[in-house]
Amino acid sequence: MNKTLRILIMVSLCLALCASFFACKNDGEKAGGNPVPSVDESTNANDGVLTEDGSPSEKDKDSNVEESENGNLSAVGAEIGEETVPLDFDYEVQYIRTDGYHDGAVFPRTVKISSVEELNAYYETNKELYDFSHKEKVYSDTTVGFVDAIKKYDEAFFEESFLLFALLEEGSGSVRHEVKGLERDPADGSILVVVDRFVPEWCTADMAEWHIILELPKNLAESEFKVD
């Protein structure tokens, strides 16, 4: 084979290789394949950026905290309420056990009494539903009777005060309560009656309903009350 023929063969092979390369490139573009973007191209300001171990970057953490503070959200986006404000004044409390389970009763709930007439009407309306009877003796598992507890509230009392009944139901008569305080909820202006429950290690198996009677100043009578 002479020298000229060898040169022609080599040139032909080179042309064939070039044609094959460009044909493969065109086929890839026609198939819809897009070039893989760089990290800078694929991440915008709204995307969460992850570190190598999969945790949020410091930038992402900072943006979450800022949103939490400005939008009143926790770091995971759950809505939180403002802290309640304790009310500082003196008040008297009576804890009266008034058993009387009945269908349709909702616990806990509150009832406001602003006059002797309202107190008498409450008694007459509910005396068949609860044990409001007089108690001759008070034992370790009982309290004074409801009628005994309310007889001191006369017209003079209601001139400057009103009564708030906090009604509770317990699965055992062994459970006792203590009002720890009253707190204003800034979210809606309501007043929370904060009640601690004391549950002994061994409890009786009887149901129990309670009327917790709070003596409050009349300037709070228009407030909405809730039991916490």
VMD Tcl script that draws the C-alpha trace (Angstrom):
set ca {
  {0.00 0.00 0.00}
  {1.55 3.27 -1.09}
  {1.84 6.32 1.13}
  {-0.96 8.30 -0.57}
  {-3.53 5.52 0.02}
  {-2.67 5.30 3.71}
  {-3.20 9.05 4.11}
  {-6.65 8.85 2.45}
  {-7.70 6.00 4.75}
  {-6.64 7.93 7.89}
  {-8.52 11.06 6.78}
  {-11.65 8.98 6.13}
  {-11.50 7.46 9.63}
  {-11.14 10.88 11.25}
  {-14.16 12.22 9.37}
  {-16.22 9.19 10.41}
  {-15.34 9.65 14.09}
  {-16.27 13.35 14.00}
  {-19.61 12.61 12.38}
  {-20.37 9.97 14.99}
  {-19.59 12.39 17.87}
  {-21.88 15.17 16.59}
  {-24.67 12.68 15.89}
  {-24.62 11.47 19.54}
  {-24.69 15.05 20.85}
  {-27.72 15.96 18.72}
  {-29.60 12.82 19.76}
  {-29.19 13.71 23.43}
  {-30.57 17.22 22.96}
  {-33.54 15.95 20.94}
  {-34.45 13.52 23.76}
  {-35.11 16.49 26.09}
  {-32.11 16.10 28.32}
  {-31.17 19.33 30.06}
  {-27.70 19.97 31.35}
  {-27.40 19.51 35.14}
  {-27.37 22.95 36.75}
  {-24.74 23.96 39.20}
  {-25.61 24.44 42.91}
  {-25.89 28.19 42.43}
  {-28.30 27.78 39.51}
  {-30.61 25.23 41.23}
  {-31.03 27.05 44.58}
  {-33.01 30.28 44.91}
  {-33.65 32.51 47.95}
  {-36.83 30.65 48.92}
  {-35.40 27.12 48.85}
  {-34.25 25.40 52.02}
  {-30.52 24.73 51.88}
  {-29.19 21.55 53.46}
  {-25.71 20.86 54.72}
  {-23.84 17.69 53.85}
  {-25.40 15.78 56.80}
  {-28.95 16.74 55.77}
  {-29.57 19.35 58.47}
  {-30.73 22.92 57.71}
  {-28.02 25.44 57.03}
  {-27.39 28.30 59.45}
  {-29.06 30.64 56.96}
  {-32.18 28.50 56.92}
  {-32.26 28.30 60.71}
  {-32.00 32.07 61.02}
  {-34.86 32.63 58.57}
  {-37.12 30.26 60.55}
  {-36.39 31.99 63.84}
  {-37.06 35.41 62.34}
  {-40.42 34.23 60.98}
  {-41.27 32.77 64.37}
  {-40.63 36.04 66.15}
  {-42.41 38.26 63.64}
  {-45.36 35.95 62.99}
  {-45.88 34.68 66.54}
  {-45.02 31.16 65.42}
  {-42.82 28.54 66.98}
  {-39.70 27.37 65.18}
  {-41.71 24.56 63.55}
  {-44.54 26.86 62.50}
  {-47.12 26.03 65.24}
  {-49.16 28.99 66.46}
  {-48.60 29.94 70.11}
  {-50.58 32.23 72.38}
  {-49.37 35.03 74.59}
  {-48.68 34.33 78.24}
  {-51.53 34.94 80.66}
  {-51.28 37.78 83.19}
  {-51.87 36.94 86.89}
  {-54.49 39.08 88.66}
  {-53.39 40.25 92.08}
  {-56.23 40.68 94.59}
  {-57.69 38.83 97.57}
  {-60.72 36.56 97.24}
  {-62.42 33.84 99.25}
  {-63.07 30.30 98.02}
  {-65.32 27.47 99.21}
  {-65.06 23.89 97.91}
  {-68.45 22.16 98.05}
  {-69.03 18.59 96.93}
  {-72.40 18.47 95.17}
  {-72.70 14.99 93.66}
  {-75.34 14.52 91.00}
  {-74.37 12.95 87.70}
  {-76.83 13.63 84.87}
  {-76.85 13.37 81.08}
  {-75.94 16.47 79.12}
  {-73.89 18.11 81.85}
  {-70.67 19.78 80.64}
  {-67.59 20.04 82.85}
  {-65.74 22.15 83.65}
  {-67.91 25.22 83.34}
  {-68.57 28.47 85.19}
  {-71.73 30.28 86.37}
  {-71.89 33.91 87.52}
  {-74.32 34.94 90.27}
  {-74.82 38.69 90.77}
  {-77.78 38.94 93.16}
  {-79.75 37.12 95.84}
  {-82.52 36.56 93.28}
  {-80.12 34.88 90.86}
  {-78.71 32.73 93.67}
  {-82.15 31.55 94.74}
  {-83.12 30.86 91.13}
  {-79.97 28.80 90.59}
  {-80.73 26.76 93.67}
  {-84.33 26.08 92.65}
  {-83.36 25.18 89.09}
  {-80.57 22.77 90.02}
  {-81.56 21.27 93.37}
  {-82.85 18.10 91.69}
  {-79.66 17.73 89.64}
  {-77.10 18.14 92.43}
  {-76.88 17.39 96.12}
  {-77.50 20.86 97.57}
  {-78.76 19.52 100.91}
  {-77.82 20.64 104.40}
  {-75.10 18.59 106.10}
  {-75.36 18.08 109.85}
  {-71.82 16.70 110.06}
  {-68.76 17.00 107.84}
  {-66.65 13.89 107.37}
  {-63.27 13.37 105.73}
  {-64.88 12.58 102.38}
  {-67.60 15.26 102.51}
  {-67.92 19.03 102.77}
  {-70.48 21.42 104.19}
  {-73.75 21.42 102.29}
  {-74.38 23.81 99.41}
  {-77.25 25.49 101.25}
  {-74.98 25.94 104.26}
  {-72.29 27.54 102.10}
  {-74.55 30.08 100.34}
  {-76.68 31.32 103.22}
  {-74.20 34.07 104.10}
  {-74.57 35.81 100.73}
  {-77.08 38.62 101.22}
  {-77.91 41.89 99.48}
  {-75.02 43.66 101.19}
  {-72.56 41.13 99.76}
  {-73.79 41.61 96.20}
  {-73.45 45.39 96.37}
  {-69.68 45.10 95.90}
  {-69.14 41.47 94.93}
  {-70.50 38.58 92.90}
  {-70.16 34.79 93.00}
  {-68.45 32.62 90.44}
  {-69.29 28.92 90.51}
  {-66.64 26.69 88.92}
  {-68.25 23.29 88.31}
  {-65.98 20.26 88.11}
  {-66.48 16.52 87.77}
  {-64.02 13.87 88.94}
  {-63.84 10.13 88.43}
  {-63.15 9.67 92.13}
  {-64.42 11.34 95.29}
  {-60.86 11.20 96.63}
  {-59.65 13.98 94.33}
  {-59.34 17.41 95.93}
  {-58.80 20.90 94.45}
  {-57.14 24.21 95.17}
  {-57.60 27.47 93.26}
  {-54.06 28.71 92.61}
  {-55.02 32.02 91.08}
  {-56.84 34.00 88.42}
  {-55.10 34.98 85.18}
  {-56.10 37.26 82.31}
  {-55.73 35.80 78.81}
  {-54.50 38.64 76.51}
  {-55.77 36.77 73.45}
  {-59.46 37.30 74.23}
  {-59.56 39.14 77.58}
  {-61.10 36.19 79.41}
  {-60.10 35.22 82.97}
  {-58.75 31.76 83.69}
  {-59.46 30.11 87.03}
  {-56.32 28.07 87.63}
  {-57.21 24.96 89.64}
  {-54.74 22.40 90.96}
  {-55.96 18.80 91.35}
  {-54.67 16.57 94.13}
  {-54.99 12.88 93.30}
  {-53.96 10.41 96.05}
  {-52.17 7.16 95.27}
  {-55.27 5.17 96.24}
  {-58.66 6.51 95.13}
  {-62.26 5.51 95.70}
  {-64.25 4.44 92.65}
  {-67.12 6.91 93.10}
  {-67.88 9.81 90.77}
  {-67.91 13.30 92.29}
  {-69.20 16.71 91.21}
  {-68.02 19.93 92.79}
  {-69.12 23.55 93.06}
  {-66.08 25.73 93.76}
  {-67.49 29.06 94.96}
  {-65.33 32.15 94.44}
  {-66.19 35.56 95.93}
  {-64.97 38.17 93.41}
  {-65.11 41.98 93.10}
  {-68.03 43.32 91.08}
  {-65.80 45.10 88.55}
  {-64.96 41.67 87.08}
  {-68.57 40.57 86.68}
  {-68.69 41.35 82.94}
  {-65.61 39.24 82.18}
  {-65.74 35.82 80.58}
  {-64.40 33.08 82.87}
  {-62.85 29.70 82.05}
  {-61.50 26.90 84.22}
  {-57.92 25.92 83.48}
}
mol new
graphics top color blue
foreach p $ca { graphics top sphere $p radius 0.5 }
foreach p [lrange $ca 0 end-1] q [lrange $ca 1 end] { graphics top cylinder $p $q radius 0.2 }
display resetview
